[in-house]
Amino acid sequence: MKRLIIPLLALLLLTGAAQAQKKTTPLKKEEPTSASPQVLATFDGEKITVQDYQEALKTLPAQLQWAIAQNRNLRAKFLDNLVTKKMLVKTAKESGVKEDQEMRRRIEEFKNELILGRYLREKLEHIKVTDQEAKAYYDKHKREFTTPKEVRARHILVKTKEKAEKIYKDLKKGADFTKLAKEYSIDKASAEKGGELGFFTRADMVKPFSDAAFSMKPGEISQPVKTPFGYHVIQVEEVKPPQQKAFKDVKEEIKKQLFQEKQQKAFDKLVAQVKKKWKVETHTERLDQIFNSK
């Protein structure tokens, strides 16, 4: 099993990028002291608290959160990374790094993303999808939740029609399909398995092959079928008719889809309202100077 590592640089990127997506937590009035069980690490008057740790942990992917929760060494490594990050930030500030125009621009962009994110959450958080809505959609669109007909078949592929016709005649006389496939088929991947192709839908194969296979019954052997790959002799082994998926198996999938559609519709309506608020003057012809500049 591969060893799970939390590189510091990855941690900095993850925790930094995810801040824009999470809500801020009000600071407590009373700051914990270094003796407090709420303080996990200290250095030079700085501290990492349980709250700091928990908030940083939330920014990680769920799988990594789970791994850290299960492994004491990873928990300690994550704390060490938080301390190292804070030390690097403190060192950077003490080194005289100052805000410049680019940094202020990026800070403003980041702040705007936070403001916009909160605004959209407040405007869209009322959106819900009920089981009744999902069931109504399911009943109206049952074809979307039907698995297509499938066929399990095997084949022998050769280059010439004459060779395919001879193989067909030998099979009709009782020759072993598996043996002939291994001996003559130029489709080496399936030949090793006696020509076995497994289950497939009509769309999975080229049209001449599918037309033949899906018109046959189990046990039947086709006459040579020409495709861009050569000539096939096909034997159908099993047929699965179309199957309707039960509502309970697709309910969450439908609710997710309807939620996204409702959310998009609400967002589009919000954008339309905003655009009515101000008159916008654009000069698209001036974009050329960006893309045509040398």
N, C-alpha and C positions, 0 to 999 in steps of 0.2 A: 504493500500500500504506500502511495506517495505521501511524503511528509508535507503537512500543511504549513505554509510560511506566510507571515504578514509583513511584507517589506514596508519599511517606513515611508518610502516615496508613494507607494500605492495607498497607504493609509492617509497621507496628506491629501492626495487627489480625491479619494473617496469621501473623506469627511468634509473637505472643502466644497466639493460640487454638490453634495447632498444638503448642505445647509439651506439652499434656496427652496427646498421642497418641504421642510419641516417647520412647524410653528414654534415661535420663540417661547421660552418658559420664563415667567417673572422671577426675578432674583429674590431670595429670602432676605428678610431684614437683618437677621442675625447671621453673621459669617461664622462658620465652624472654625475652631482652633485646630492646631496640629495634633492635639491630644484627642480630638473628637474621633469617634469611630467612622464619622462621615468623611474624614480626610484619608485619602489613599496614598498620597505621596506629597512631599514638600521639598523645596530647594530655594534658598535665598529669598525667603518671604513669599514665594509662589506656592500654590498648592493645587492638587488635582483631587476633586471631591467625588463621592459616589455619584452625585448628580452629573458631574462632568463626564464620568465614565459611561453612565447609562445613556446620556444624550449622544455621545460619540458612537457608542455601540449601535444605536438605532440607525445610524447613517450607513452601516455596512449591509451587504446583501444578506438575505435571510439565512442562506446556507452557512455563511461565515459566522453569523451571530450564533447559530446552533453549535457550530464546531467549537467556538470559544467557550460557550456555556458548558460544554461537555469535557473540556480539557483544562486542567489547572495551569499547565505550562503556557498554553495559548492565552489564558486570562492574564497571566503575569506579563507575557510578551506584549499584549495589547496595552497594558498599563505603561510598560516601559516606552512604547512608541508614543503614547500621549505625553509622557514626561519629556521625551526627546524633542518632540514637536514644539512644546512650550519653551524648552531651553533654546532651541534654534530661533524661535520668534523673538525671545528676549535678547539673544545675542545680536540678531539683526537690528533690532531697535537701538541697542546700545552702540552699535557700530556706526550709527549716524545715518542710516538709510532714511531718507525723507520722502514725503509724498511729492511726486512730480505730476505733470499734467496727465500722462498716460495712466498713472495709478489712480488719480482722482476720477478720470473717465470710467475706469473699470469699476471703481467703488460705486459710482453713480449708476452704472448699468446693473450691478449686482443688487443695489437697493431698489431699483425700478422693478427688477424681476421678483423680488420679495413682495413688493407692494402689489404688483399685478397678480402674483400667485394667490395672495390672500384675498384680493378682490374677486377673482374668479371662483375661488372656493366658496366664498360667501354667496355669490350669485348662482352657483350651480349645485350647492350642497343639498338643495331641496329635492333634487331629481331622484326618483325611486321607480322601480319596476316591480309590479306585483306578480304573484303566481298566476293570477287570473289573466293578466295581460300576456304573459308568456304562453299560457294554454291557448288563448285565442289566436296567437300568432302560429302556434304549432298546428292547430286545427285547420287554419287557412293555407298553410304552406307545407303540407305533409310530404310533398314530393322532395322537398329539400332535405328531409330526414329519412330518406329511403336509400338503402344501400343497393347499388345496381346488381344485375345478374352477373354471376361469376362462373367461369369454367375452369376446370383443372384438366390439363391435357399434356401430352408429350408429342414430340415430333422428330422426324429424321429429315435433315436438310442436306440436299446434294446440289451440284452445279447444273446438271442436265436433266431434261425432262425424261429422256430414255432411262437413265439410272433410277429416277424416281418411280417410273412406271414398273420397272422390274421389281423394286422393293415393295411396291404396293401389291403386285401379284404374289410375291413370296409370302407376304403377311396374310393375304386372303387364303393362302394354302396352309396357313398354320405356323409360319415361321415366328420365332421369338422376337418381339419388338425390341426388347432391351438389348439383345445380342446384336441385332442389325444396326441399332442406333450407335452402339459403341464402335461397331466396325466401319460404318459408312458415313455417319453424320459429320458434316464439316463445322457444325456448331459444337465445338469441343466442350464448352462449359456445360451444356445439357447432355451431350453424348456420354460423358462420364457417369451420369445419373440415369442412363437408359433413355435419354431424350426428355426427361421430366422437366416441365416448365412451371409446375405449381399452379395456383389459382391466379387468374387475371380477368380484368374487365375488358369489354369491347374496345375501350379507348386505349388500353395498354399496348395493343398490337397494331400492326399495319392493317389497313382495311381488308385486303384479300384474305389474309390469315384469319382475322376476326369473323368475317362473313362466313367462312367455312366452319370454323370451330363453333360459333354460336348457332349454327343451323343443324348441328349434329346431336345425337343422343349418346349417353354413356355407352362405351364399348365399340362405337362405330369408328371406322377408319376411312379417312378421306382419300380420294384420288389426288394425284399431284396438284398442289396449289402454287401458282407462280407469284413471287413477290420480288422486290428489288434485291433480296439476298440470295435468291435461287429458287429451288423447287422443294416444297415441304410435303411430307406425308404425315398427316395428323391423326392422332387417336385421342378422342375425348374420354376421360376417365370418370369425371364427376361434374354435376351441374348444380349450382346454388341459385335458387330463384331470388328475385329482389326481396329485400326484407325491410319492414317498417321499424324504425327505432322507436322504442317506448318513450313517452313524454318524460318520465322520471330520469331517463338516461341523458336527455338533451336539455332539460329545464334550465340548468345553470348556464349553459352555452347560449341559449336563447335570451335569458335575462341579461347577460353580459352584452350581447349584440344590441338589444333594445335600449339598454342603458347608454351605450356609446352613441346610438342614433339620437336619443333624446338630448344627450349632452351636446352633441354637435349642433342640433337644431336650436337649442337654447343659446349656444355660443354665437351662431350665425345671426340670431335675432338681436342679441346684445350688440354685436358689431354693427348691424344695420342701424340700430338706434343711435349709436355713438357717431356714425358717419353723417347722420342727419343733423347732428348738433353743431358741427362746424363746416364751413365751406373750405374745401381743400383746393389749392392751386398747385398743379404739378407741371414739371418741365421734363418730360421723358427724353426729349431730343438732346438734353444736356448729358445724358448718360453716356453718350458716345465718347466723351472726353475721358471717361474712366477706362473704357475697354479699347479705345484706339490709341491711347497714349503710348509713347515709346519709352 
